[in-house]
Amino acid sequence: MIALVCPQVMASPGGPNAVRTSSFVLVGSHKLTLASVGKNKYPLEKVPFLCPLEGHIYLKMQCQVGSSRVEERGFLTMFEDVSGFGAWHRRWCVLSGYCISYWTYPDDEKRKNPMGRINLANCTSRRVEPVNREFCARPNTLELITVRPQRDDDRETLVSQCHNTMCVTKNWLSADTKDERNLWMQKLNQILVDLRMWQPD
């Protein structure tokens, strides 16, 4: 909520150094919502008649997503391209801060940089769901699609395709059980809801 107030100028009976209560009064307000992001002109409401303020206020506003509280850790088996052949590799995965980071072993998390990351802010999947069995027969596998600007060293693989300066990656992650897969999907989808709520574009 934006609220604008103006003081009523009055002479103090106790002199200029006397302490007195505030004489500010409300002369206009506007309620800010997520729909306000991207605009720079906001109408003022409840502006008194003959008020010197105009009927709008101009300001720039940006919206940023804070850190997510959704976290998960566990082994997932990832589909990767190895010299043109598809291969499944078991990775220790950590979901934190809108990213899935992964290592070979759990102890590596504290000692090494991750082997890679999947940035969920780049996810274009409407929802994270089980992969279509026509394309992947491995059980308990989920799919999420990410898109990012193409880099000079990018090349097309079994999991990545480049189109018009963008690189599209198909991420297949397989859990050990159906319950674990459903837990990962639940938490990933919660993060996607949070991201899209605060980034309506």
C-alpha positions as CSV (number, residue, x, y, z in Angstrom):
1,M,0.0,0.0,0.0
2,I,1.3,3.5,-0.9
3,A,0.0,6.2,1.3
4,L,0.8,9.9,0.8
5,V,0.4,12.3,3.7
6,C,0.8,16.1,3.9
7,P,1.3,18.2,7.1
8,Q,-1.1,20.9,8.1
9,V,1.1,23.9,8.8
10,M,0.2,25.4,12.2
11,A,2.0,27.8,14.5
12,S,3.0,26.1,17.8
13,P,1.8,27.9,20.9
14,G,4.9,26.7,22.7
15,G,7.3,28.2,20.2
16,P,9.4,26.6,17.4
17,N,11.3,24.2,19.8
18,A,8.2,22.8,21.4
19,V,7.3,19.1,20.9
20,R,3.9,18.5,19.4
21,T,1.9,15.7,17.9
22,S,2.0,15.0,14.1
23,S,-0.5,16.9,11.9
24,F,0.0,14.6,8.9
25,V,-3.2,13.6,7.1
26,L,-3.9,11.1,4.4
27,V,-4.2,12.7,0.9
28,G,-3.9,9.6,-1.4
29,S,-3.2,5.9,-1.5
30,H,-2.8,3.0,-3.9
31,K,-2.7,-0.7,-3.2
32,L,0.2,-2.6,-4.8
33,T,-0.2,-6.2,-6.0
34,L,1.8,-8.6,-8.2
35,A,-0.2,-7.1,-11.1
36,S,1.5,-3.8,-10.4
37,V,4.9,-5.1,-11.4
38,G,6.1,-3.6,-14.7
39,K,4.0,-0.5,-14.5
40,N,5.2,3.0,-13.6
41,K,2.0,5.0,-13.3
42,Y,-0.4,4.3,-10.4
43,P,-3.7,6.1,-9.8
44,L,-4.1,7.7,-6.3
45,E,-7.3,7.0,-4.5
46,K,-9.1,9.2,-1.8
47,V,-7.4,12.4,-3.0
48,P,-9.2,15.4,-1.4
49,F,-10.8,18.0,-3.5
50,L,-8.5,20.9,-4.4
51,C,-5.5,18.8,-3.2
52,P,-2.3,20.1,-5.0
53,L,-1.3,16.5,-5.8
54,E,-2.1,15.1,-9.2
55,G,-4.2,12.0,-9.5
56,H,-1.3,9.6,-10.2
57,I,2.1,8.7,-8.7
58,Y,5.0,7.6,-10.8
59,L,7.6,5.0,-9.5
60,K,9.7,2.1,-10.7
61,M,9.2,-1.2,-9.0
62,Q,11.0,-4.6,-9.4
63,C,10.0,-8.0,-8.1
64,Q,12.6,-10.6,-7.1
65,V,12.1,-14.1,-5.8
66,G,13.6,-14.8,-2.4
67,S,15.2,-18.1,-1.4
68,S,12.9,-21.1,-1.5
69,R,12.4,-23.1,1.7
70,V,11.7,-26.2,-0.3
71,E,14.6,-28.7,-0.1
72,E,15.3,-32.3,-0.8
73,R,18.3,-34.7,-0.9
74,G,18.7,-38.1,-2.3
75,F,19.9,-40.3,-5.1
76,L,18.5,-39.9,-8.6
77,T,19.7,-41.7,-11.7
78,M,20.2,-39.2,-14.5
79,F,20.1,-39.8,-18.3
80,E,23.1,-38.4,-20.0
81,D,24.7,-38.3,-23.4
82,V,28.1,-40.1,-23.4
83,S,29.9,-39.8,-26.8
84,G,26.6,-40.0,-28.6
85,F,25.2,-42.9,-26.6
86,G,22.6,-42.7,-23.9
87,A,23.7,-43.7,-20.4
88,W,22.1,-43.6,-16.9
89,H,24.3,-42.4,-14.0
90,R,23.4,-42.4,-10.4
91,R,23.9,-39.0,-8.8
92,W,23.5,-37.6,-5.3
93,C,21.1,-34.7,-5.9
94,V,20.3,-31.7,-3.7
95,L,17.3,-29.5,-4.3
96,S,17.9,-26.1,-2.8
97,G,17.6,-22.4,-3.9
98,Y,15.7,-23.2,-7.1
99,C,18.4,-25.5,-8.4
100,I,19.1,-29.2,-8.4
101,S,22.9,-29.7,-7.8
102,Y,24.4,-33.1,-8.2
103,W,27.5,-35.0,-7.2
104,T,28.7,-38.6,-7.4
105,Y,28.6,-39.4,-3.7
106,P,26.9,-37.7,-0.7
107,D,30.2,-36.9,0.9
108,D,31.2,-34.9,-2.2
109,E,28.5,-32.3,-1.3
110,K,30.6,-30.8,1.4
111,R,34.0,-31.3,-0.3
112,K,33.6,-30.5,-4.0
113,N,31.8,-28.3,-6.3
114,P,28.8,-29.9,-8.0
115,M,29.2,-31.8,-11.2
116,G,26.4,-29.8,-12.6
117,R,23.2,-27.9,-11.9
118,I,19.7,-27.7,-13.2
119,N,18.2,-24.2,-12.8
120,L,14.5,-24.5,-12.2
121,A,14.1,-20.8,-13.2
122,N,14.7,-22.0,-16.7
123,C,12.2,-24.8,-16.6
124,T,9.5,-24.5,-19.3
125,S,7.5,-27.6,-18.3
126,R,4.0,-26.7,-17.2
127,R,4.4,-29.3,-14.5
128,V,7.0,-31.9,-13.6
129,E,5.4,-35.2,-14.5
130,P,6.4,-38.8,-15.1
131,V,8.1,-39.2,-18.5
132,N,6.0,-40.7,-21.3
133,R,6.7,-44.4,-21.4
134,E,6.8,-44.3,-25.2
135,F,10.1,-42.4,-25.0
136,C,11.6,-43.8,-21.7
137,A,10.8,-47.3,-20.4
138,R,12.8,-46.8,-17.2
139,P,10.3,-46.9,-14.2
140,N,9.9,-44.0,-11.7
141,T,11.4,-41.4,-14.1
142,L,10.3,-37.8,-14.2
143,E,10.9,-35.2,-16.9
144,L,11.6,-31.5,-16.8
145,I,12.5,-29.3,-19.8
146,T,14.8,-26.3,-19.4
147,V,15.7,-23.5,-21.8
148,R,18.7,-21.1,-21.7
149,P,20.6,-18.9,-24.1
150,Q,22.9,-20.9,-26.4
151,R,26.7,-20.8,-25.7
152,D,29.5,-21.0,-28.2
153,D,30.5,-24.5,-27.0
154,D,27.0,-25.9,-27.1
155,R,26.3,-28.9,-29.5
156,E,23.3,-31.0,-30.1
157,T,23.2,-34.2,-28.1
158,L,20.6,-36.8,-27.1
159,V,19.4,-34.5,-24.3
160,S,20.0,-31.0,-25.8
161,Q,18.8,-29.3,-28.9
162,C,19.7,-25.8,-30.1
163,H,17.1,-23.6,-31.8
164,N,17.4,-19.9,-32.7
165,T,20.1,-19.0,-30.2
166,M,18.4,-21.0,-27.4
167,C,19.4,-24.4,-26.0
168,V,16.6,-26.8,-24.9
169,T,17.5,-29.6,-22.5
170,K,15.4,-32.6,-21.7
171,N,16.2,-33.7,-18.1
172,W,15.2,-37.3,-17.2
173,L,15.6,-38.1,-13.5
174,S,14.8,-41.6,-12.2
175,A,14.1,-42.3,-8.5
176,D,14.5,-45.7,-6.8
177,T,10.8,-46.0,-6.0
178,K,7.5,-44.6,-7.0
179,D,7.1,-42.9,-3.7
180,E,10.4,-41.1,-4.0
181,R,9.6,-40.0,-7.5
182,N,6.3,-38.6,-6.4
183,L,8.0,-36.8,-3.5
184,W,10.5,-35.2,-5.9
185,M,7.7,-34.2,-8.3
186,Q,5.7,-32.6,-5.5
187,K,8.6,-30.5,-4.3
188,L,9.7,-29.5,-7.8
189,N,6.2,-28.5,-8.7
190,Q,5.9,-26.4,-5.5
191,I,9.0,-24.5,-6.6
192,L,7.6,-23.9,-10.1
193,V,4.4,-22.5,-8.5
194,D,6.5,-20.2,-6.3
195,L,8.7,-19.0,-9.2
196,R,5.7,-18.3,-11.5
197,M,3.7,-16.6,-8.9
198,W,6.5,-14.0,-8.4
199,Q,7.5,-13.9,-12.0
200,P,4.2,-13.6,-13.8
201,D,5.8,-13.0,-17.2
